[in-house]
Amino acid sequence: MNSKLKKLVEKLGEAIHESVSESEYIAGVVQDIRKQGFDVLLMLEATIGLNEVEQQPAALSESSNAENQEGNDTFTAQDLNFLKSLRITLQEDEEPSNQSE
């Protein structure tokens, strides 16, 4: 990982930390827990994964954008891997055939 990318990932971690620590909603819930007589230790773990984007020829990229604007959903291999990691599968738009038993 080059140094510029490393600094950007560190900035992302800092931004996440700042968002959580400055959240009034989180502070309110923590305060409610303390009113119940408990100390609160909040530890969050963030996993940041980076995948280098493959460069596509301009003509292919433009045709993909046009398809998306027409409402045709397309998924990249990254999208499909992410969905698979969440145990989400895509069903084909085809109607199931009626089979007699």
CNS distance restraints for C-alpha pairs under 8 A (distance, minus, plus):
assign (resid   1 and name CA) (resid   5 and name CA) 6.46 0.50 0.50
assign (resid   1 and name CA) (resid   6 and name CA) 6.33 0.50 0.50
assign (resid   2 and name CA) (resid   6 and name CA) 6.19 0.50 0.50
assign (resid   3 and name CA) (resid   7 and name CA) 6.16 0.50 0.50
assign (resid   4 and name CA) (resid   8 and name CA) 6.33 0.50 0.50
assign (resid   5 and name CA) (resid   9 and name CA) 6.24 0.50 0.50
assign (resid   6 and name CA) (resid  10 and name CA) 6.26 0.50 0.50
assign (resid   7 and name CA) (resid  11 and name CA) 6.15 0.50 0.50
assign (resid   8 and name CA) (resid  12 and name CA) 6.22 0.50 0.50
assign (resid   9 and name CA) (resid  13 and name CA) 6.34 0.50 0.50
assign (resid   9 and name CA) (resid  48 and name CA) 7.84 0.50 0.50
assign (resid  10 and name CA) (resid  14 and name CA) 6.24 0.50 0.50
assign (resid  11 and name CA) (resid  15 and name CA) 6.08 0.50 0.50
assign (resid  12 and name CA) (resid  16 and name CA) 6.23 0.50 0.50
assign (resid  13 and name CA) (resid  17 and name CA) 6.19 0.50 0.50
assign (resid  13 and name CA) (resid  46 and name CA) 7.89 0.50 0.50
assign (resid  14 and name CA) (resid  18 and name CA) 6.03 0.50 0.50
assign (resid  15 and name CA) (resid  19 and name CA) 6.07 0.50 0.50
assign (resid  16 and name CA) (resid  20 and name CA) 6.33 0.50 0.50
assign (resid  17 and name CA) (resid  21 and name CA) 6.06 0.50 0.50
assign (resid  18 and name CA) (resid  22 and name CA) 5.92 0.50 0.50
assign (resid  19 and name CA) (resid  23 and name CA) 6.06 0.50 0.50
assign (resid  20 and name CA) (resid  26 and name CA) 7.19 0.50 0.50
assign (resid  21 and name CA) (resid  26 and name CA) 7.80 0.50 0.50
assign (resid  21 and name CA) (resid  27 and name CA) 7.77 0.50 0.50
assign (resid  22 and name CA) (resid  27 and name CA) 7.75 0.50 0.50
assign (resid  23 and name CA) (resid  27 and name CA) 6.23 0.50 0.50
assign (resid  24 and name CA) (resid  28 and name CA) 6.02 0.50 0.50
assign (resid  25 and name CA) (resid  29 and name CA) 6.37 0.50 0.50
assign (resid  26 and name CA) (resid  30 and name CA) 6.13 0.50 0.50
assign (resid  27 and name CA) (resid  31 and name CA) 6.08 0.50 0.50
assign (resid  28 and name CA) (resid  32 and name CA) 6.23 0.50 0.50
assign (resid  29 and name CA) (resid  33 and name CA) 6.31 0.50 0.50
assign (resid  30 and name CA) (resid  34 and name CA) 6.28 0.50 0.50
assign (resid  30 and name CA) (resid  40 and name CA) 6.67 0.50 0.50
assign (resid  31 and name CA) (resid  35 and name CA) 6.25 0.50 0.50
assign (resid  32 and name CA) (resid  36 and name CA) 6.62 0.50 0.50
assign (resid  33 and name CA) (resid  37 and name CA) 6.94 0.50 0.50
assign (resid  33 and name CA) (resid  38 and name CA) 6.01 0.50 0.50
assign (resid  33 and name CA) (resid  39 and name CA) 7.53 0.50 0.50
assign (resid  33 and name CA) (resid  40 and name CA) 7.33 0.50 0.50
assign (resid  34 and name CA) (resid  38 and name CA) 4.85 0.50 0.50
assign (resid  34 and name CA) (resid  39 and name CA) 5.76 0.50 0.50
assign (resid  34 and name CA) (resid  40 and name CA) 7.03 0.50 0.50
assign (resid  56 and name CA) (resid  60 and name CA) 6.50 0.50 0.50
assign (resid  56 and name CA) (resid  61 and name CA) 6.00 0.50 0.50
assign (resid  57 and name CA) (resid  61 and name CA) 6.23 0.50 0.50
assign (resid  58 and name CA) (resid  62 and name CA) 6.08 0.50 0.50
assign (resid  59 and name CA) (resid  63 and name CA) 6.27 0.50 0.50
assign (resid  60 and name CA) (resid  64 and name CA) 6.24 0.50 0.50
assign (resid  61 and name CA) (resid  65 and name CA) 6.33 0.50 0.50
assign (resid  62 and name CA) (resid  66 and name CA) 6.24 0.50 0.50
assign (resid  63 and name CA) (resid  67 and name CA) 6.26 0.50 0.50
assign (resid  64 and name CA) (resid  68 and name CA) 6.32 0.50 0.50
assign (resid  65 and name CA) (resid  69 and name CA) 6.25 0.50 0.50
assign (resid  66 and name CA) (resid  70 and name CA) 6.36 0.50 0.50
assign (resid  67 and name CA) (resid  71 and name CA) 6.68 0.50 0.50
assign (resid  67 and name CA) (resid  72 and name CA) 5.53 0.50 0.50
assign (resid  67 and name CA) (resid  73 and name CA) 7.67 0.50 0.50
assign (resid  68 and name CA) (resid  72 and name CA) 5.18 0.50 0.50
assign (resid  68 and name CA) (resid  73 and name CA) 5.84 0.50 0.50
assign (resid  68 and name CA) (resid  74 and name CA) 7.01 0.50 0.50
assign (resid  75 and name CA) (resid  79 and name CA) 5.55 0.50 0.50
assign (resid  75 and name CA) (resid  80 and name CA) 6.39 0.50 0.50
assign (resid  76 and name CA) (resid  80 and name CA) 6.35 0.50 0.50
assign (resid  77 and name CA) (resid  81 and name CA) 6.12 0.50 0.50
assign (resid  78 and name CA) (resid  82 and name CA) 6.11 0.50 0.50
assign (resid  79 and name CA) (resid  83 and name CA) 6.18 0.50 0.50
assign (resid  80 and name CA) (resid  84 and name CA) 6.01 0.50 0.50
assign (resid  81 and name CA) (resid  85 and name CA) 6.15 0.50 0.50
assign (resid  82 and name CA) (resid  86 and name CA) 6.55 0.50 0.50
assign (resid  83 and name CA) (resid  87 and name CA) 6.31 0.50 0.50
assign (resid  83 and name CA) (resid  88 and name CA) 5.08 0.50 0.50
assign (resid  83 and name CA) (resid  89 and name CA) 6.86 0.50 0.50
assign (resid  84 and name CA) (resid  88 and name CA) 5.32 0.50 0.50
assign (resid  84 and name CA) (resid  89 and name CA) 6.38 0.50 0.50
